[in-house]
Amino acid sequence: VLFAGMKEDIGHTVIIQHSDKSETWYGKLEKVSVKSHEKVKAGKTIGQVKDLKNGLSGTYYFAYKTEEEFIDPAQVIHFE
């Protein structure tokens, strides 16, 4: 975990740096469950998304960064 805390524009945020030095950013979280410099494995809960009124879904911020540049996550992650 490269960063876990508040970012002015996206609220509660977790930034994870991967072994290839790329980063994934998760923002607009209701709760952060990890600390900066903590090592996490795939599947670990890193935070909680705030539920919408129906209690079934929520929204959050997701970004992918490589070599100091943000890129469209759909270019590197397969979404169904």
ZINORUR-V234254 format. One line per field, one symbol per residue. phi: phi as a letter, one per 40 degrees, with the letter a starting at -180 (. if undefined). A space follows every 50 residues. Layout:
# ZINORUR-V234254
phi = ???
This chain:
# ZINORUR-V234254
phi = .caaicbdcbgcbbbbccccgcbbbbbfccabbbbdgccbbdgccbabcc ccdcgbaabacbabbafgbcbcdccbbcbc
